[in-house]
């Protein structure tokens, strides 16, 4: 009984006490997060690729 009461109260609080953003704001913020996620992923890829090249050249130098 406690679990159903908890779930019921949680849904009631979500309906009455939570201020939900407008749909246009949700879309705008989602686009911002997606763009920054892509930029961060590309930056991470670039740094990783750069270290890979540096390590390959270092090993080639040490092996020659």
Backbone as CSV, one residue per row, in Angstrom:
resi,resn,N_x,N_y,N_z,CA_x,CA_y,CA_z,C_x,C_y,C_z
1,UNK,0.820,-1.190,0.000,0.000,0.000,0.000,0.868,1.259,0.000
2,UNK,2.010,1.221,0.673,2.881,2.387,0.735,3.436,2.744,-0.640
3,UNK,3.740,1.724,-1.430,4.316,1.973,-2.754,3.301,2.669,-3.651
4,UNK,2.073,2.186,-3.669,1.057,2.816,-4.520,0.759,4.233,-4.047
5,UNK,0.764,4.443,-2.740,0.551,5.786,-2.200,1.690,6.714,-2.610
6,UNK,2.920,6.220,-2.546,4.089,7.009,-2.944,4.006,7.394,-4.418
7,UNK,3.680,6.427,-5.277,3.579,6.689,-6.711,2.460,7.691,-6.990
8,UNK,1.341,7.525,-6.331,0.220,8.450,-6.509,0.608,9.866,-6.094
9,UNK,1.275,10.013,-4.968,1.707,11.329,-4.513,2.753,11.928,-5.447
10,UNK,3.637,11.093,-5.971,4.660,11.587,-6.894,4.015,12.137,-8.161
11,UNK,3.068,11.406,-8.737,2.376,11.891,-9.929,1.590,13.164,-9.632
12,UNK,0.965,13.220,-8.485,0.217,14.413,-8.104,1.152,15.621,-7.986
13,UNK,2.305,15.422,-7.411,3.264,16.519,-7.285,3.768,16.961,-8.650
14,UNK,4.008,16.004,-9.554,4.441,16.362,-10.907,3.385,17.182,-11.638
15,UNK,2.119,16.890,-11.382,1.036,17.622,-12.044,0.839,19.014,-11.459
16,UNK,0.982,19.141,-10.145,0.588,20.394,-9.499,1.750,21.307,-9.113
17,UNK,2.888,20.768,-8.721,3.955,21.585,-8.155,5.131,21.840,-9.086
18,UNK,5.246,21.098,-10.160,6.384,21.247,-11.052,6.024,22.254,-12.142
19,UNK,6.941,23.177,-12.396,6.763,24.126,-13.495,7.482,23.577,-14.714
20,UNK,6.729,23.204,-15.711,7.299,22.617,-16.915,7.608,23.717,-17.927
21,UNK,8.729,23.606,-18.651,9.057,24.624,-19.646,8.139,24.519,-20.865
22,UNK,8.089,25.613,-21.610,7.316,25.609,-22.853,7.982,24.692,-23.867
23,UNK,7.188,24.172,-24.805,7.701,23.226,-25.799,8.798,23.867,-26.651
24,UNK,8.654,25.142,-26.996,9.668,25.817,-27.808,10.998,25.915,-27.055
25,UNK,10.929,26.132,-25.744,12.157,26.196,-24.950,12.821,24.821,-24.866
26,UNK,12.017,23.787,-24.745,12.560,22.421,-24.718,13.280,22.118,-26.022
27,UNK,12.674,22.482,-27.146,13.296,22.247,-28.451,14.602,23.030,-28.580
28,UNK,14.576,24.296,-28.177,15.774,25.139,-28.280,16.919,24.576,-27.427
29,UNK,16.612,24.195,-26.205,17.650,23.660,-25.320,18.155,22.301,-25.796
30,UNK,17.267,21.501,-26.387,17.688,20.209,-26.924,18.669,20.392,-28.077
31,UNK,18.401,21.363,-28.926,19.309,21.639,-30.049,20.651,22.129,-29.532
32,UNK,20.637,23.004,-28.524,21.893,23.497,-27.951,22.711,22.344,-27.373
33,UNK,22.068,21.466,-26.629,22.777,20.321,-26.030,23.321,19.402,-27.121
34,UNK,22.537,19.162,-28.171,22.992,18.288,-29.259,24.205,18.886,-29.965
35,UNK,24.160,20.188,-30.251,25.282,20.832,-30.949,26.543,20.786,-30.098
36,UNK,26.443,21.132,-28.823,27.626,21.094,-27.963,28.129,19.669,-27.752
37,UNK,27.231,18.685,-27.750,27.656,17.292,-27.631,28.461,16.870,-28.853
38,UNK,28.001,17.276,-30.022,28.719,16.944,-31.255,30.075,17.642,-31.275
39,UNK,30.110,18.912,-30.899,31.385,19.650,-30.864,32.346,18.992,-29.875
40,UNK,31.847,18.634,-28.700,32.704,17.992,-27.697,33.211,16.640,-28.195
41,UNK,32.352,15.876,-28.867,32.772,14.579,-29.406,33.851,14.754,-30.471
42,UNK,33.685,15.748,-31.339,34.692,15.995,-32.374,36.011,16.467,-31.763
43,UNK,35.939,17.316,-30.741,37.156,17.750,-30.060,37.870,16.565,-29.399
44,UNK,37.110,15.724,-28.741,37.687,14.540,-28.100,38.326,13.627,-29.142
45,UNK,37.643,13.435,-30.272,38.196,12.626,-31.353,39.498,13.231,-31.865
46,UNK,39.516,14.559,-32.054,40.719,15.223,-32.558,41.902,15.083,-31.617
47,UNK,41.662,15.276,-30.332,42.747,15.136,-29.353,43.238,13.693,-29.313
48,UNK,42.310,12.745,-29.340,42.680,11.333,-29.322,43.493,10.971,-30.560
49,UNK,43.043,11.444,-31.713,43.759,11.161,-32.963,45.143,11.807,-32.941
50,UNK,45.227,13.016,-32.391,46.523,13.690,-32.285,47.495,12.917,-31.407
51,UNK,47.032,12.441,-30.267,47.895,11.627,-29.413,48.293,10.330,-30.092
52,UNK,47.386,9.742,-30.858,47.694,8.512,-31.579,48.837,8.746,-32.572
53,UNK,48.764,9.836,-33.306,49.812,10.157,-34.279,51.136,10.419,-33.571
54,UNK,51.101,11.148,-32.485,52.329,11.451,-31.737,52.963,10.173,-31.204
55,UNK,52.164,9.279,-30.654,52.695,8.026,-30.110,53.252,7.154,-31.232
56,UNK,52.570,7.089,-32.369,53.084,6.314,-33.516,54.426,6.848,-33.968
57,UNK,54.576,8.158,-34.077,55.841,8.756,-34.497,56.927,8.520,-33.465
58,UNK,56.571,8.574,-32.187,57.538,8.321,-31.129,58.034,6.876,-31.200
59,UNK,57.127,5.922,-31.364,57.540,4.521,-31.480,58.361,4.279,-32.736
60,UNK,57.998,4.898,-33.828,58.777,4.761,-35.069,60.170,5.328,-34.879
61,UNK,60.279,6.462,-34.188,61.591,7.071,-33.918,62.436,6.174,-33.031
62,UNK,61.807,5.595,-31.992,62.556,4.748,-31.058,62.947,3.411,-31.677
63,UNK,62.178,2.921,-32.638,62.473,1.644,-33.277,63.510,1.776,-34.397
64,UNK,63.771,2.958,-34.871,64.713,3.091,-35.978,66.125,3.273,-35.530
